[in-house]
Amino acid sequence: MGSESRDTDTRQRVVDAAMGLLEREGRDAVTTRAVAVAAGLQPPAIYRLFGDKDGLLEAVAEHGFATFLAGKRVDPDPEDLIEDLRGSWDLAVGFGLENPALYLLMYGGTSHSGSAAFRAGLEILRGRVRRLAAGGWLRVGEDLAVDVIHATARGAVLTWLSAPEADRDPALLTTLREAMVSAVTHEKPAVRTGGGPAAAARALRAGLPGQTILSSAEQHLLGEWLDRLADEE
């Protein structure tokens, strides 16, 4: 076994040990010394592989994003786009409730902008939003819809986890989910029911990248016009 392969195995061993401490005792228990002991290593090995404690915590958070990504169910052609949206939101919230300490590490202060798994998960969400737009369901622009969906799921989990167990009401999660659905989608496909130029522009904008008739310059110009129309509502 080469040194690179050994390092990969050792990194995973350390991340697993840190995960165990995080789940059992919380973030404060994840010290380099405690993790080294749990992984059967000397502390210098942690510094060599991760740089410092922050580097170790970032690796644990990335493992969390990768675990969540692996559990995502992606239907490329769902029968009901709104139910698909609800299901993906429930899945994201459920992951947070089932892994509270890990979720707080992932979203409670540690930066995730550099996480490849986080970006991949975001692209899956963008794909869902794009299908909603193409079907005439989207009430707002695609970027805003992605932000609202992501922010409400994250906010739901963090609010739930911050409340005393006796005060946690499941209606909070359902209410937030339905508020999200109402905020980003129409009750019926707007393009088919005379929803106006904004809805039509969003649907056309969603399908624009797939066409081959227009040149790239023409696509760019038309995209700007459609973005302006989509923001009118």
C-alpha positions in Angstrom: 0.0 0.0 0.0 1.4 3.4 -1.0 1.9 6.3 1.3 -1.0 8.3 -0.4 -3.4 5.3 0.1 -2.3 5.0 3.7 -2.9 8.7 4.3 -6.4 8.4 2.8 -7.2 5.5 5.1 -5.8 7.3 8.1 -7.7 10.5 7.3 -10.9 8.5 7.1 -10.1 6.9 10.4 -9.5 10.3 12.0 -12.7 11.7 10.5 -14.7 8.7 11.8 -13.2 9.1 15.3 -14.1 12.8 15.3 -17.6 12.0 14.1 -18.0 9.6 17.0 -16.9 12.2 19.5 -19.1 14.8 18.0 -22.2 12.7 18.1 -21.6 11.4 21.6 -20.2 14.5 23.4 -20.6 17.5 21.2 -18.3 19.8 19.3 -16.3 20.9 22.4 -15.2 17.3 22.8 -13.5 17.2 19.3 -10.0 18.2 20.3 -6.9 17.1 18.4 -5.7 15.1 21.4 -9.1 13.4 22.0 -9.4 12.5 18.3 -5.9 11.2 18.2 -6.6 8.9 21.1 -9.9 7.7 19.6 -8.2 7.0 16.3 -5.2 5.3 17.9 -2.7 7.9 16.7 -0.3 10.5 18.1 -1.5 14.2 17.9 1.3 15.2 15.4 -0.4 12.9 12.8 -3.6 15.0 13.1 -1.6 18.2 12.4 0.2 16.6 9.5 -3.0 15.5 7.8 -5.4 18.4 8.6 -3.1 21.3 9.6 -5.0 22.2 12.8 -8.3 21.7 14.6 -10.2 23.9 12.2 -8.9 21.8 9.3 -10.1 18.7 11.0 -13.6 20.2 11.6 -13.8 21.3 8.0 -13.0 17.7 7.0 -15.8 16.4 9.3 -18.2 19.0 7.8 -17.3 17.9 4.3 -17.9 14.3 5.3 -21.4 15.4 6.5 -22.2 17.1 3.2 -21.0 14.0 1.3 -23.2 11.8 3.4 -26.2 13.9 2.8 -25.5 14.1 -0.9 -25.2 10.3 -1.1 -28.7 10.0 0.5 -30.4 12.3 -1.9 -33.1 10.8 -4.1 -33.0 12.3 -7.6 -35.9 11.7 -10.0 -35.0 13.2 -13.4 -38.6 13.3 -14.4 -40.9 13.4 -11.4 -44.6 13.0 -11.9 -45.5 15.8 -9.5 -43.0 18.6 -9.4 -44.5 20.2 -6.3 -44.4 17.0 -4.3 -40.9 16.4 -5.5 -40.0 19.8 -4.0 -41.7 19.0 -0.8 -40.0 15.6 -0.6 -36.5 17.1 -1.2 -37.2 19.8 1.6 -38.3 17.1 4.0 -35.2 15.0 3.2 -32.9 18.0 4.0 -34.7 18.8 7.2 -34.8 15.2 8.2 -31.1 14.8 7.8 -30.5 17.7 10.2 -32.9 16.4 12.8 -31.3 13.0 12.7 -27.7 14.3 12.9 -28.0 17.4 15.1 -24.4 17.8 16.2 -23.1 17.2 12.7 -25.7 19.6 11.2 -24.7 22.3 13.6 -21.1 21.9 12.6 -22.1 22.0 8.9 -24.2 25.1 9.1 -23.6 26.7 12.5 -20.6 28.7 11.7 -18.1 26.6 9.7 -17.8 27.9 6.1 -19.1 25.5 3.5 -18.3 27.5 0.3 -15.4 25.3 -0.5 -17.2 22.0 -0.1 -17.5 20.1 -3.3 -20.3 18.0 -1.9 -22.2 21.1 -0.8 -21.9 22.6 -4.4 -23.0 19.3 -5.9 -26.1 19.2 -3.7 -26.9 22.8 -4.6 -26.7 21.9 -8.3 -29.3 19.1 -7.6 -31.6 21.8 -6.1 -31.0 24.1 -9.0 -32.1 21.3 -11.3 -35.3 20.9 -9.4 -35.9 24.6 -9.6 -35.2 24.7 -13.3 -37.8 22.0 -13.9 -40.3 24.1 -11.9 -39.5 27.1 -14.0 -39.8 25.2 -17.3 -43.2 23.8 -16.2 -44.5 27.3 -15.5 -44.7 26.7 -11.8 -42.1 29.1 -10.5 -43.4 32.3 -8.9 -40.0 34.0 -8.4 -36.7 33.9 -10.2 -34.6 30.7 -10.1 -31.8 32.1 -7.9 -34.2 33.5 -5.4 -36.2 30.2 -5.3 -33.0 28.3 -4.6 -32.1 30.7 -1.8 -35.6 30.5 -0.2 -35.7 26.7 -0.3 -32.3 26.3 1.1 -32.8 29.1 3.8 -36.1 27.8 5.0 -34.8 24.2 5.4 -31.7 25.4 7.2 -33.7 27.8 9.4 -36.3 25.1 10.2 -33.6 22.7 11.5 -31.6 25.3 13.4 -34.8 26.7 15.0 -36.0 23.2 16.0 -32.6 22.3 17.5 -32.4 25.5 19.5 -35.7 25.0 21.2 -36.2 22.9 24.4 -37.5 19.4 23.5 -40.7 20.0 25.3 -41.4 23.1 23.1 -40.8 21.4 19.8 -44.0 21.4 17.7 -43.9 19.3 14.5 -46.4 21.9 13.0 -43.5 24.3 12.8 -41.8 22.1 10.1 -45.0 21.6 8.1 -45.9 25.3 8.3 -42.4 26.4 7.2 -42.4 23.9 4.3 -45.8 25.0 3.0 -44.8 28.7 3.4 -41.8 27.9 1.2 -43.9 26.2 -1.4 -46.4 29.1 -1.5 -43.5 31.6 -1.7 -41.7 30.1 -4.7 -44.5 28.3 -6.7 -47.9 29.0 -8.2 -50.9 26.8 -7.3 -51.2 26.0 -11.0 -48.8 26.3 -13.9 -48.9 30.0 -14.7 -47.9 29.6 -18.3 -50.9 27.5 -19.1 -53.4 29.6 -17.3 -52.5 33.1 -18.4 -50.0 33.9 -15.7 -48.6 36.9 -17.6 -45.3 37.7 -19.2 -43.2 37.2 -16.0 -44.2 33.5 -15.7 -43.8 33.0 -19.4 -40.4 34.6 -19.3 -39.3 32.3 -16.5 -40.4 29.2 -18.4 -38.7 30.4 -21.6 -35.6 31.3 -19.7 -35.4 27.8 -18.2 -35.4 26.2 -21.7 -33.0 28.7 -23.3 -29.7 26.9 -22.7 -31.0 23.8 -24.5 -31.7 25.5 -27.9 -29.2 25.6 -30.8 -30.8 28.1 -33.2 -29.5 31.3 -31.5 -25.9 32.3 -31.3 -24.3 32.6 -27.9 -24.5 36.4 -28.2 -28.2 36.2 -29.1 -28.8 33.9 -26.2 -27.1 36.3 -23.8 -29.1 39.3 -25.0 -32.4 37.3 -24.9 -31.5 36.0 -21.5 -31.1 39.6 -20.2 -34.5 40.6 -21.6 -36.2 37.5 -20.1 -34.6 38.2 -16.7 -36.0 41.7 -16.8 -39.5 40.4 -17.7 -39.3 37.7 -15.1 -38.6 40.3 -12.4 -41.7 42.4 -13.3 -44.2 40.4 -11.1 
